[in-house]
Amino acid sequence: MKKIIFALFAVVLTASAFGQATNPTTTTGTATDSSSKAKIKFELISHNFGSVIEGQIARYDFKFTNTGTDPLTLSNVQASCGCTSPKWPRESIAPGASAVVTAEYNSAGREGNFTKNIFVYSNGGDVTLTITGIVVKEAEKPKSVIIGN
C-alpha cells in the first residue's frame, strides 16, 4: 500500500512540474507574444540604486530593442506602487530600433530597503523590471561654533 501511494505521489509531482506554465520573461529580459512578430529585449531587467538620500528622486532608464520583424507597441507600463512612476514611449518602435522605459522612485519619507517592480505590457511580450536600493537619511552637517568674542 505504501508503495502504491508513493508511486502515485511521484507521478503527480512529476506531472505538476512539467505541466506548469512558464513565465514569458527571462533573466535576459526577452519576451514574445505568439500572435505578433514584434519582440522586446531589454539590456537589463533589474537595477540596484545602492544608497539613495531620503527625499531624492532615483531615476533609471531601462533600454530595450525591438528584435522582431513587426513594429513593437507598449500597450501599458505600470509600477507596483505609487512611489514609482514609469515613463515609456507611446509611439511604435520599428524593428531594430531602441527606446527606454524610465523608472522614477520617489524616496521622500521612505527610509530603508526597497524593491519595486515595473510591469511592461506589449505586443512583443510582457516583461517585469525591478529596481532596488536603500533609502538613507542625509548626514547632518556640522554646526558652526564660535569661540571667543
C-alpha positions in Angstrom: 0.0 0.0 0.0 2.8 2.4 0.9 4.5 1.7 -2.5 1.3 2.5 -4.4 0.8 5.8 -2.5 4.5 6.7 -3.1 4.2 5.8 -6.8 1.1 8.0 -7.2 2.7 10.8 -5.3 5.8 10.6 -7.6 3.5 10.6 -10.7 1.5 13.7 -9.5 4.7 15.5 -8.5 6.3 14.9 -11.9 3.2 15.8 -13.9 2.8 19.1 -11.9 6.4 20.0 -12.5 6.1 19.6 -16.3 2.6 21.0 -16.5 3.3 24.4 -15.1 3.0 27.4 -17.3 6.3 29.3 -17.9 6.7 33.0 -17.4 7.5 34.7 -20.8 10.1 36.9 -19.0 13.6 35.5 -18.8 16.6 36.8 -16.9 17.8 38.4 -20.2 14.7 40.5 -20.5 13.4 38.9 -23.7 9.7 38.1 -24.1 7.5 37.4 -27.1 3.7 37.3 -27.8 3.0 34.4 -30.2 0.4 36.5 -32.2 2.9 39.2 -33.2 6.3 39.1 -34.7 7.5 42.0 -32.6 10.0 41.0 -29.9 11.1 43.1 -26.9 14.6 42.6 -25.5 15.9 44.7 -22.5 19.6 45.1 -21.9 18.9 44.7 -18.2 15.8 43.9 -16.3 16.9 45.0 -12.8 18.8 47.9 -11.4 20.2 48.5 -7.9 20.5 52.2 -7.0 22.6 51.4 -3.9 22.1 54.2 -1.3 19.6 56.9 -2.1 19.4 60.0 0.1 15.9 60.3 1.5 13.9 62.9 -0.5 15.7 62.4 -3.8 14.1 61.0 -7.0 16.1 57.9 -8.1 15.8 57.6 -11.9 17.0 54.8 -14.2 16.5 54.2 -17.9 15.9 50.6 -18.9 17.0 50.4 -22.6 15.2 47.9 -24.9 15.3 46.9 -28.5 12.7 45.6 -30.9 14.4 42.4 -32.1 11.4 41.2 -34.0 10.1 41.9 -37.6 6.9 43.8 -36.7 6.6 47.2 -35.0 6.6 47.0 -31.2 3.9 48.8 -29.3 4.0 49.1 -25.5 0.3 49.0 -24.5 0.8 49.8 -20.8 3.6 50.1 -18.2 2.6 50.0 -14.5 4.5 50.3 -11.3 3.9 48.1 -8.3 3.2 51.1 -6.1 2.5 54.9 -6.2 6.0 55.8 -5.2 7.4 54.6 -8.5 6.5 56.3 -11.8 7.2 54.8 -15.2 7.6 56.7 -18.4 7.6 54.9 -21.8 7.3 55.7 -25.5 3.7 55.8 -26.8 4.7 55.5 -30.4 5.6 52.2 -32.1 9.2 51.1 -32.1 10.4 49.9 -35.5 12.2 46.6 -35.9 15.8 47.0 -34.9 15.1 50.3 -33.1 15.7 51.0 -29.4 14.0 53.1 -26.8 13.8 53.3 -23.0 11.4 52.8 -20.1 12.3 55.2 -17.3 11.6 54.2 -13.7 11.5 57.1 -11.2 11.4 56.2 -7.5 10.3 59.0 -5.0 12.3 58.3 -1.8 10.6 61.0 0.3 9.5 59.6 3.6 10.6 56.1 2.7 13.7 55.3 4.7 15.0 51.7 4.4 15.3 49.0 1.8 13.0 49.0 -1.2 12.3 46.7 -4.1 9.8 47.8 -6.7 8.5 46.2 -9.9 7.6 47.9 -13.2 5.3 45.7 -15.4 5.8 46.3 -19.2 3.0 45.0 -21.5 3.5 45.0 -25.2 2.7 43.1 -28.4 6.2 41.7 -28.1 5.5 40.1 -24.8 5.3 41.1 -21.1 8.4 41.9 -19.0 8.8 42.7 -15.3 11.6 45.2 -14.5 12.9 45.6 -10.9 14.6 48.4 -9.1 16.1 48.1 -5.6 18.1 50.1 -3.2 18.2 51.6 0.3 17.0 55.0 1.3 19.2 56.7 3.9 18.9 59.9 5.8 21.2 62.7 4.7 24.1 63.1 7.2 23.7 66.2 9.4 26.2 68.9 8.6 28.4 70.1 11.5 27.1 73.3 13.1 29.4 76.3 13.4 30.7 77.0 16.8 32.0 80.5 17.6 34.6 80.6 20.4 35.6 83.9 21.9 34.1 87.4 21.5 
